[in-house]
Amino acid sequence: MTAGGPLAVPGEKYDGEWLRVHPASPFVRGWVALAAIGYFFGRDAFERMLQGEPIMGGQIAGRAPWLLGGGALVLVLAVLGFILSWYFTRYQVTEGYVRVNTGFLFKQQRQARLDRVQAIDIVQPLLARIFGLAELKFEVADAGESAVRLAYLRIDDARQLRATILARASGAEPEPGRPEAAAPEAPEQQVLQVPPSRLIGSLLLSEQSVFIVLGGAASVVLSAVTENRAFFLYLIPAALGLFAAYWNSFHRGYNFTVAISPDGIRLRYGLLDTQAQTLPPGRIQALRVVQPPLWRIFGWYRMQVNVAGYGTAGNNGEAGTRTTLLPVGELEDVLNMLALVLPDPGTDDPLRVFQCGLYGLDSDGGFVTTPRRARLLAPLGWRRNGFAATDTALLMRSGRWWRQLVVVPHQRTQSMALHQGPLARRFKLADLVLHTTAGPVTPRVIQADVGEALALFDAQAARARAARKRQTSEHWLAQAAPLVEPAPPVEHVETGLAPGLDHRASHPPQQEGPQRG
Amino acid sequence: MHTAAIDPPGIAWLRVSPKYVTVRLVEWAVGNLIVVAVLSLPLLFTLLGWWSWLPRWLAVAVPAFMLVLAVWRLVLIPRQVRAIGYAERDDDLLIRGGIFFQRVMVVPYGRMQYVDISVGPVERWLGLCTLKLHTASASTNAMIPGLPAEEGARLREQLSARGEARLAGL
């Protein structure tokens, strides 16, 4: 880092000083453009070389100076552009803000509040990984583009910056005497890891595999009936696309590890490009656990979350990966993750409630289901569609075949609506929709009894109000983080968490204690 | 005043201005009459004998169907407008709407990010406005149309003040 001054002094690194990203970053980002230029001008010569002709033969000899000159000019312009873009990209981390200035002709200044940080990602594309660089993405609550993208920093600097931002965002006061000191990286403890074999198995048994098998069978039958072999040709692009989709899922879910630190949940994954996401405590707006029918054989589940700033998931897009909390996991993993996301489940028997939510039927675990009179509307699902409210979260389950459990913490409820169509009115039913930030999870209590739905509507409004009053600060160390004993399988997690919190917490949790005794 | 099954009990709904029917009528006319008119063109052409390939019954049925649909929508408008209601509670705002597909929404004041007031040309002529609440969730589609202008301004100030007092983060 040349222009930013020496970075070796950790003490006064990120305070108020304007820094630049790594000088190699435009080349890492723009290598495709450079490669294209090289290819464009080098192709001809290369082809001649392959054909055994002299490189400067025939008519090309006369044009060679022009071609070379042109190529050099384009190259110089590109490199100049890279250097300018690097020179004019600067960032600064101050007490409450991150600021990034970019642009040379059209300048852009961006400022993001640190206490509004929703998530921080460190992304390493393959090339950046080779050079030991990383991109830092900083999300605030805006379902659009990332608030701040710093590409690229040296990986150590990126980690250091992430620690600093998270420390500032958590409200941890700097050490007395050395207010400028960079925050130490929060210690973390690995919670679970997805083995590659399970990932492959989950892909083979995923929903799309079912459709592929069905489609393959249909085309074999069709070709046998019509005795037409030609249309197999049309299946080739489809097969390529499917292969790409599988590869994507595999490559993104590879080596998926979850770790817990006082700064929040860390997710790491990726085969060639690696990504490390940090979700600070309490930033998860809604969560869902799904189980496609075939996954039931091995008892696997997938978890997805809504985080403000991550936005809606496209099919295979970036957001689709970032909103995945667990690509595939067993029941124990799911319960572990639930305990991390919801440290205080707000019920005396969280294990039973969550298990009933995952695969239970009827009123086990305190769930209220669709009344029996409506079984015509949901012949399969009426015994499963239901909701249960704990002191801290609302659980909504649905689906007999595609099992789903949605969890929304009370203090994350934005607004709510009761819906009732003509058919539902005939059966005295109503739906309750909870509104949350954009993401893959859409919480909805379906086909509840009108009386129950109304009671839930009122109770939920009251609970959300009470939960909001408790949550007074965006700084997660400043508010009481109720850390009660979690569900039995996660005891090893808590042992790792407690010393970390002591280490970082400058003031102990004051307000109210755990909900249950 | 009509209250439906999914309304929370004991709420005194404030209704929007009856003049809002006019706004909806204009919207209806712009939307439906143009569609019906365009779909009637084939009928006109067949009657004039320009188009002979089109069966007469089809040329009549399509615009007639659209006309019936449009009239049905027209008949519903006054009831739909009467069904819109809102109520300010201590900590949240309730909004209801719909006849067949009813909806009751609750928006906590502390969750409001900002409040919009918009006025279209017809609304301006009638002295009405539309108030829209935004939370961090895009699916919060909380809109109160057809408010008298001064009521809209009062509500906006009221909501902003209450939102500030109860402001919560995400």
Contacts between the chains, C-beta under 8 A, distances in Angstrom:
chain1	res1	chain2	res2	distance
A	116	B	169	7.6
A	116	B	170	8.0
A	118	B	170	7.4
A	141	B	136	5.9
A	141	B	170	5.2
A	143	B	138	6.9
A	283	B	170	7.8
A	285	B	170	7.1
A	308	B	136	6.1
A	308	B	170	5.3
A	411	B	168	7.7
A	412	B	170	7.4
A	413	B	108	8.0
A	414	B	108	7.9
A	414	B	111	5.1
A	414	B	135	4.4
A	414	B	136	5.7
A	414	B	137	4.1
A	414	B	140	5.9
A	415	B	105	6.3
A	415	B	106	6.2
A	415	B	107	4.3
A	415	B	108	6.7
A	415	B	111	6.1
A	415	B	135	5.5
A	415	B	137	6.7
A	415	B	140	4.6
A	415	B	142	6.7
A	416	B	105	6.9
A	416	B	106	5.2
A	417	B	103	5.4
A	417	B	104	6.5
A	417	B	105	3.9
A	417	B	106	7.4
A	418	B	6	4.7
A	418	B	102	7.8
A	418	B	103	6.8
A	418	B	104	4.5
A	418	B	105	7.7
A	419	B	101	7.0
A	419	B	102	7.2
A	419	B	103	5.3
A	420	B	4	7.6
A	420	B	5	7.0
A	420	B	6	4.9
A	420	B	101	7.4
A	420	B	102	4.8
A	420	B	103	7.8
A	421	B	100	6.8
A	421	B	101	4.9
A	421	B	102	8.0
A	422	B	100	5.1
A	422	B	101	7.5
A	425	B	5	6.6
A	425	B	102	7.8
A	428	B	5	7.3
A	430	B	5	7.7
A	430	B	6	5.1
A	433	B	139	7.5
A	435	B	135	6.8
A	435	B	137	3.9
A	435	B	139	4.6
A	435	B	140	4.6
A	436	B	137	5.5
A	436	B	139	7.7
A	437	B	136	5.4
A	437	B	137	5.6
A	437	B	138	7.7
A	437	B	170	7.2
A	438	B	137	7.6
A	438	B	138	5.3
A	442	B	139	7.6
A	450	B	5	5.4
A	450	B	6	6.3
A	453	B	6	7.1
A	454	B	6	6.7
A	454	B	8	6.2
A	454	B	9	7.9
A	457	B	8	6.6
A	457	B	104	7.4
A	457	B	106	7.1
A	458	B	8	6.1
A	461	B	91	7.6
A	461	B	92	6.1
A	461	B	106	5.3
A	461	B	108	7.3
A	464	B	108	6.5
A	465	B	91	5.1
A	465	B	92	7.5
A	465	B	108	6.5
A	468	B	108	7.1
A	468	B	110	5.6
A	468	B	166	7.6
A	468	B	168	4.4
A	471	B	168	6.7
A	471	B	169	7.3
A	473	B	169	8.0
A	474	B	169	4.7
